[in-house]
Protein backbone atom coordinates (compact mmCIF):
# COMPACT_ATOMS: atom_id res chain seq x y z
CA UNK A 1 0.00 0.00 0.00
CA UNK A 2 1.07 3.58 -0.53
CA UNK A 3 1.32 5.73 2.62
CA UNK A 4 0.02 9.20 1.85
CA UNK A 5 1.59 10.73 4.95
CA UNK A 6 5.22 10.18 4.08
CA UNK A 7 4.98 9.03 0.46
CA UNK A 8 6.50 5.62 1.13
CA UNK A 9 5.15 2.17 0.53
CA UNK A 10 4.16 0.43 3.77
CA UNK A 11 2.57 -2.86 4.65
CA UNK A 12 -0.90 -2.70 6.30
CA UNK A 13 -1.16 -5.33 8.95
CA UNK A 14 -3.90 -7.97 9.20
CA UNK A 15 -5.40 -6.44 12.41
CA UNK A 16 -6.03 -3.14 10.61
CA UNK A 17 -7.86 -4.89 7.76
CA UNK A 18 -9.92 -6.93 10.22
CA UNK A 19 -10.91 -3.79 12.12
CA UNK A 20 -11.85 -2.03 8.89
CA UNK A 21 -14.01 -4.98 7.80
CA UNK A 22 -15.74 -5.16 11.20
CA UNK A 23 -16.52 -1.43 11.06
CA UNK A 24 -17.84 -1.78 7.52
CA UNK A 25 -20.10 -4.70 8.50
CA UNK A 26 -21.33 -2.84 11.59
CA UNK A 27 -22.23 0.21 9.51
CA UNK A 28 -24.18 -1.83 6.95
CA UNK A 29 -26.01 -3.80 9.64
CA UNK A 30 -27.20 -0.51 11.18
CA UNK A 31 -28.56 0.59 7.81
CA UNK A 32 -30.29 -2.74 7.24
CA UNK A 33 -32.03 -2.77 10.64
CA UNK A 34 -33.22 0.85 10.58
CA UNK A 35 -37.03 1.21 10.50
CA UNK A 36 -38.37 2.04 7.08
CA UNK A 37 -41.71 3.26 5.85
CA UNK A 38 -43.60 0.35 4.34
CA UNK A 39 -46.73 1.06 2.37
CA UNK A 40 -49.63 -1.19 3.30
CA UNK A 41 -53.23 -1.37 2.10
CA UNK A 42 -55.24 -2.11 5.21
CA UNK A 43 -58.89 -3.21 5.08
CA UNK A 44 -61.27 -1.42 7.46
CA UNK A 45 -64.69 -2.22 8.88
CA UNK A 46 -67.26 0.51 9.59
CA UNK A 47 -69.93 0.34 12.30
CA UNK A 48 -72.92 2.48 13.28
CA UNK A 49 -75.48 2.33 16.10
CA UNK A 50 -78.55 4.41 16.97
CA UNK A 51 -80.08 4.72 20.45
CA UNK A 52 -82.58 4.79 22.03
CA UNK A 53 -84.49 2.49 19.75
CA UNK A 54 -87.46 2.72 19.44
CA UNK A 55 -87.80 6.47 19.76
CA UNK A 56 -90.56 9.04 19.48
CA UNK A 57 -91.22 11.77 16.91
CA UNK A 58 -89.13 14.90 17.66
CA UNK A 59 -87.16 12.99 20.27
CA UNK A 60 -83.35 13.20 19.69
CA UNK A 61 -81.39 9.99 19.27
CA UNK A 62 -77.65 9.42 19.47
CA UNK A 63 -75.88 8.15 16.37
CA UNK A 64 -72.51 6.53 17.18
CA UNK A 65 -70.05 5.54 14.46
CA UNK A 66 -66.62 3.95 14.57
CA UNK A 67 -64.00 2.15 12.55
CA UNK A 68 -62.53 -1.24 13.44
CA UNK A 69 -59.17 0.31 14.33
CA UNK A 70 -57.74 3.49 15.75
CA UNK A 71 -55.62 5.82 13.61
CA UNK A 72 -52.08 4.53 14.20
CA UNK A 73 -50.73 8.11 14.43
CA UNK A 74 -53.49 9.44 16.69
CA UNK A 75 -51.45 10.26 19.78
CA UNK A 76 -51.71 13.80 21.07
CA UNK A 77 -54.07 16.56 20.12
CA UNK A 78 -52.69 16.89 16.60
CA UNK A 79 -52.60 13.24 15.61
CA UNK A 80 -54.47 11.85 12.61
CA UNK A 81 -58.23 11.26 12.82
CA UNK A 82 -60.72 9.35 10.63
CA UNK A 83 -63.52 11.11 8.75
CA UNK A 84 -67.00 9.62 8.38
CA UNK A 85 -70.18 10.38 6.44
CA UNK A 86 -73.69 9.26 7.38
CA UNK A 87 -76.69 8.73 5.09
CA UNK A 88 -80.16 8.60 6.64
CA UNK A 89 -83.07 7.12 4.70
CA UNK A 90 -86.37 8.41 6.06
CA UNK A 91 -89.64 6.46 6.15
CA UNK A 92 -90.84 8.30 3.01
CA UNK A 93 -87.78 7.05 1.06
CA UNK A 94 -85.91 10.35 0.89
CA UNK A 95 -82.26 10.44 1.86
CA UNK A 96 -80.56 12.97 4.08
CA UNK A 97 -76.79 13.32 4.32
CA UNK A 98 -75.43 14.13 7.74
CA UNK A 99 -72.20 16.15 7.77
CA UNK A 100 -68.66 14.89 7.66
CA UNK A 101 -67.59 13.82 11.14
CA UNK A 102 -64.07 13.66 12.49
CA UNK A 103 -63.25 10.84 14.88
CA UNK A 104 -61.61 11.10 18.25
CA UNK A 105 -58.21 9.49 18.91
CA UNK A 106 -59.74 6.02 19.31
CA UNK A 107 -61.53 6.13 15.95
CA UNK A 108 -65.14 6.92 16.89
CA UNK A 109 -67.54 9.84 16.59
CA UNK A 110 -71.14 10.59 17.45
CA UNK A 111 -73.90 13.03 16.66
CA UNK A 112 -77.56 13.52 17.48
CA UNK A 113 -80.46 13.24 15.07
CA UNK A 114 -84.10 14.22 15.61
CA UNK A 115 -86.61 12.18 13.58
CA UNK A 116 -89.68 14.11 12.41
CA UNK A 117 -91.83 11.29 10.97
CA UNK A 118 -93.34 8.05 12.25
CA UNK A 119 -91.82 4.95 10.66
CA UNK A 120 -88.48 3.24 10.16
CA UNK A 121 -85.28 5.19 9.50
CA UNK A 122 -82.11 3.61 8.17
CA UNK A 123 -78.63 4.92 9.02
CA UNK A 124 -75.46 3.96 7.16
CA UNK A 125 -71.95 5.23 7.81
CA UNK A 126 -69.22 5.33 5.19
CA UNK A 127 -65.49 5.77 5.57
CA UNK A 128 -63.96 7.17 2.33
CA UNK A 129 -60.51 5.69 2.94
CA UNK A 130 -57.48 7.55 4.18
CA UNK A 131 -53.73 7.66 3.61
CA UNK A 132 -51.61 8.08 6.78
CA UNK A 133 -47.86 8.65 6.88
CA UNK A 134 -45.49 9.48 9.69
CA UNK A 135 -44.56 7.78 12.95
CA UNK A 136 -46.83 5.46 14.90
CA UNK A 137 -48.17 6.65 18.28
CA UNK A 138 -45.24 5.09 20.14
CA UNK A 139 -42.64 6.57 17.75
CA UNK A 140 -41.24 3.10 17.16
CA UNK A 141 -41.61 2.88 13.39
CA UNK A 142 -42.38 4.96 10.36
CA UNK A 143 -45.56 4.12 8.49
CA UNK A 144 -47.05 4.76 5.08
CA UNK A 145 -50.49 3.12 5.15
CA UNK A 146 -53.63 3.40 3.06
CA UNK A 147 -56.75 2.47 5.03
CA UNK A 148 -59.31 1.18 2.53
CA UNK A 149 -62.87 2.57 2.29
CA UNK A 150 -65.67 0.74 4.07
CA UNK A 151 -69.41 1.07 4.64
CA UNK A 152 -71.31 -0.07 7.70
CA UNK A 153 -74.27 -2.41 7.69
CA UNK A 154 -77.47 -0.35 7.91
CA UNK A 155 -78.80 0.42 11.38
CA UNK A 156 -82.56 0.89 11.68
CA UNK A 157 -84.47 3.18 13.99
CA UNK A 158 -88.17 2.70 14.69
CA UNK A 159 -89.93 5.99 15.37
CA UNK A 160 -93.32 5.98 17.11
CA UNK A 161 -95.76 8.71 17.98
CA UNK A 162 -94.80 8.64 21.66
Steps between C-alpha positions, in 0.01 A plus 500: 500500500607858447525715815370847423657653810863445413476385138652159567365155440401326824341171588153516665474237765226236525350653821437830320317325215294296746401814690406676177284205391327482840422873486368465146274208598377686809410805292305296244317303769381829654364610163327167443326497840381862494119536492366583158166622377311209349187571303210275593140482380299426811135390487262679738158420642243773571233483771201714598244485782193708587347531848250507658309270272203523469466875532224757472434773243709813575697309761881521442696179458874443520677373190837338581746401228843341511762320298647161589836655589643818642712733286854371559635858523224633726704582809474854629264776405638533148509135401313361200124441521251309281220676312152351463182576306149388594200447271153487655209352306170629636173305509380684186806375305687830483865509597670753722877535524636581842823702503854374489607393848852484635582218739664526837840339566347153540321511164139579594260792470140575586224744421134549582210472259136598554249296297193693383285218356349176628652190341834329450820695434817342367848631585817404314851627565773510238873544538653640176845352561803686624875511443712542817875557510737583781593330826273268695366619838793344686760648261640153441463478123423708197182416313351564159156336507186528291188407697244371250144639476220317678126533557310386806204266499180706522367577847124547530309729731130452570324829568161499674256773587596493868 
